[in-house]
Structures are given as structure tokens and as C-alpha cells.
């Protein structure tokens, strides 16, 4: 199977026609080997237009959802980015292509360890992994210029808003347990403004400031 060709087709048929424009995002999606973040038995589905099970009842998000959320982050290159929900590690690898340092928190230890091994194998040195409840953020490494939550949450956890730097952006799927909408929060001069984007369905963000 020619995975590079499958990635090119994914970008051409799933991302560009649905409005993803940021060339850096499209290039990262062409480059990062999504199949490498899946079990061998699922690698042939890696570039399909869907979320895929990664074990522990969790999923790797649909390529389009990864692209939308990444584009909304408006990353220029020098940012420190916090991701909540490492999962397979694919989204973190995309971010590592675009920003300076990536801090990613996962509550399931086994997933965090697998993702870390993948980052090592692919040579990413700017991704830092922590096991724990990401709804409390990563205070020791704050502030962050960008924060992305990759699990569905009833509201943006307050500690994450506190750990966002000024002129920072948070992207998260916000809603009830079974359906959410991508929300973008921009902090400017201490004030927050909110905009609403694509409808989506994510596994729940479970923790002190998420779902109990
Ligand atoms: N970003 C991932 C990827 O690229 O594969 C997909 C994330 S998956 C949709 C959601 C992840 O969030 C799961 O791995 C889940 O264990 C994790 N999660 C849920 N609640 C969490 C929490 N409070 N802190 C950290 N991770 C959490």
C-alpha cells in the first residue's frame, strides 16, 4: 500500500473540498504517517474519512476534524501548545510539525506510553507527554499560547482558561455527552470572545473539570 499516495488523496478529497485552506496544515496532514498511529490490523483504514478505534474505548479523530481544529488554532510556528487527550498521538504529531513545543496530557497510561513510543520512533523531540487529568491542565509548564481539547466537554475547564496566555486561543468540542460543537475561545487583553464552528461527536473528557 502506498501510504503517501493515500495521504495525498485524503487531503485532495476530504480536506480541500470541505474548506481547509491553511497550506501549513495541509502540508502537515500530507506528511505525518497517520497509519503509524494505529494498530497494524487497522492501518489499511488509516486514511478513510472516519474516526477509528485505538483501544481502551478511545478513538483517533477523523482526518477532517483534526484539520479543522488545527486550522482554527492559527499556529504560526513559535507557539507552546497544550493538548488534552493524547490518544494515539496523531494530533500531537500534526501540532509538532507546526508549533515550537507541544505538551500533551492523557489520562490512560497505556495510550500515553504507546504515543510516546511513536513520537520517539518518528524522531519528534518537541512533544512532551504527561499521564493525568488534563482538565487541570499542566500548571508547571503554563502559560500556553494555544490549547486544544480533543475530547467532548460540557464546558471549557477553568484551569485551562487560566493557563492560556494573552492573545491565546483554545479550541474544544463543547456540548453534551453525545454531540458537541467546536468552540473557539480567543483571549485578548484578558477578555474572552467565543465563536462556534463544526458540529461533532467526541468521546467524553473525564475529570475534575469535565465529565465526572
Ligand atoms: N488526539 C487524539 C489522537 O490524535 O489520537 C484523539 C483523542 S481521543 C478522541 C480522546 C482522548 O482523550 C482519549 O484518549 C481519552 O482517554 C482522553 N481523555 C479523556 N479525558 C481526559 C482527561 N481528563 N485528561 C486527559 N486525557 C483525557
Boltz pocket constraint, residues with backbone or C-beta under 6 A from the ligand:
constraints:
  - pocket:
      binder: B
      contacts: [[A, 58], [A, 59], [A, 60], [A, 61], [A, 84], [A, 85], [A, 86], [A, 87], [A, 88], [A, 89], [A, 90], [A, 91], [A, 92], [A, 105], [A, 106], [A, 107], [A, 108], [A, 111], [A, 132], [A, 133], [A, 134], [A, 135], [A, 150], [A, 151], [A, 202], [A, 203], [A, 204], [A, 205], [A, 206], [A, 207], [A, 208], [A, 210]]
      max_distance: 6.0
